[in-house]
């Protein structure tokens, strides 16, 4: 399930979320779920989707970060992601299992607004 909080409204309908995010220049896609027996299989299982993005959007690299409650030094690793940081290029996130919370801030005539997406 996806959830988007945008200008004080909460959206759970994926068509609405897609429309809102697209209007903000954010690609939102739902890919088929592939079950993997190991972390090493993830990139291989999603190879066609990743290749499509790389070809159509000009990406040159793909990598994977697998974080679990059993990951050694998990708090230290995730602390890097808790701080505000900026990217000068696109960054694609795929959550295969568990959840991911992503926030994008942008400035418009009304000030800063967060586009928040929660993928449980």
Phi and psi in degrees as a GROMACS rama.xvg file:
@    title "Ramachandran Plot"
@    xaxis  label "Phi"
@    yaxis  label "Psi"
@TYPE xy
-106.388  147.741  UNK-2
-136.7  132.625  UNK-3
-124.695  126.464  UNK-4
-105.7  121.557  UNK-5
-146.728  118.492  UNK-6
49.5331  47.3814  UNK-7
79.6328  -1.51389  UNK-8
-108.295  148.25  UNK-9
-111.082  128.928  UNK-10
-118.312  135.961  UNK-11
-123.399  -11.3574  UNK-12
-75.6606  119.797  UNK-13
-64.8323  -29.718  UNK-14
-65.1685  -42.4645  UNK-15
-65.5994  -43.337  UNK-16
-60.9788  -45.3398  UNK-17
-58.0708  -46.0017  UNK-18
-62.7526  -46.913  UNK-19
-64.2349  -47.6421  UNK-20
-66.1134  -39.9656  UNK-21
-60.1508  -40.7674  UNK-22
-66.8009  -21.8093  UNK-23
-93.9665  4.86368  UNK-24
80.2923  20.8806  UNK-25
-109.14  124.344  UNK-26
-73.6365  128.496  UNK-27
-128.445  119.203  UNK-28
-134.995  151.279  UNK-29
-113.807  116.623  UNK-30
-96.8227  156.232  UNK-31
-62.377  146.236  UNK-32
-82.2265  123.94  UNK-33
-111.004  127.31  UNK-34
-86.596  132.6  UNK-35
-117.053  148.795  UNK-36
-94.1621  -10.719  UNK-37
-150.265  158.378  UNK-38
-60.9965  -33.1227  UNK-39
-62.7384  -23.7282  UNK-40
-79.613  -18.9383  UNK-41
-57.0623  -54.5526  UNK-42
-60.4078  -36.886  UNK-43
-68.2455  -43.8678  UNK-44
-64.5238  -32.1275  UNK-45
-101.833  17.9002  UNK-46
-57.0126  -43.5969  UNK-47
-66.7385  -40.4116  UNK-48
-66.9502  -42.3698  UNK-49
-64.4324  -44.5396  UNK-50
-61.5121  -38.9302  UNK-51
-60.1911  -47.6284  UNK-52
-62.3271  -41.8174  UNK-53
-62.9332  -41.7156  UNK-54
-72.0409  -43.8326  UNK-55
-81.1014  -25.2019  UNK-56
-114.078  -0.746159  UNK-57
79.0964  19.6403  UNK-58
-71.1708  149.114  UNK-59
-116.916  -6.87711  UNK-60
-146.58  153.374  UNK-61
-140.893  138.474  UNK-62
-145.271  177.81  UNK-63
-137.783  141.532  UNK-64
-121.602  122.299  UNK-65
-112.293  114.168  UNK-66
-118.185  130.815  UNK-67
-135.565  165.653  UNK-68
-61.59  -20.8993  UNK-69
-93.2146  0.779055  UNK-70
-65.2693  126.029  UNK-71
-60.2862  141.336  UNK-72
58.8656  33.5346  UNK-73
-57.5914  -43.5638  UNK-74
-61.4531  -43.5974  UNK-75
-63.9347  -42.9885  UNK-76
-64.4795  -48.4277  UNK-77
-72.8926  -19.2825  UNK-78
-63.2621  -25.7628  UNK-79
-64.0749  -32.2939  UNK-80
-86.952  -10.9518  UNK-81
-80.9985  -13.8177  UNK-82
-93.954  147.542  UNK-83
-64.11  132.832  UNK-84
-148.182  161.138  UNK-85
-123.088  147.868  UNK-86
-120.481  138.387  UNK-87
-92.2525  -4.68475  UNK-88
-133.453  172.142  UNK-89
-65.4446  152.698  UNK-90
-138.434  126.385  UNK-91
-104.409  134.313  UNK-92
-119.806  132.706  UNK-93
-123.95  122.51  UNK-94
-104.28  113.578  UNK-95
-92.4076  -35.6535  UNK-96
-147.3  147.428  UNK-97
84.6201  -134.415  UNK-98
-148.586  157.344  UNK-99
-137.246  139.764  UNK-100
-121.36  123.619  UNK-101
-126.71  139.007  UNK-102
-129.504  134.786  UNK-103
-125.609  127.363  UNK-104
-103.704  139.299  UNK-105
-141.063  156.235  UNK-106
-105.233  126.754  UNK-107
-130.172  -168.87  UNK-108
-61.3019  -20.4616  UNK-109
-95.3877  0.411128  UNK-110
106.373  -162.224  UNK-111
-74.8474  139.934  UNK-112
-138.734  140.614  UNK-113
-98.8103  133.693  UNK-114
-101.698  115.26  UNK-115
-115.792  130.257  UNK-116
-129.791  127.188  UNK-117
-118.656  119.446  UNK-118
-113.805  88.8076  UNK-119
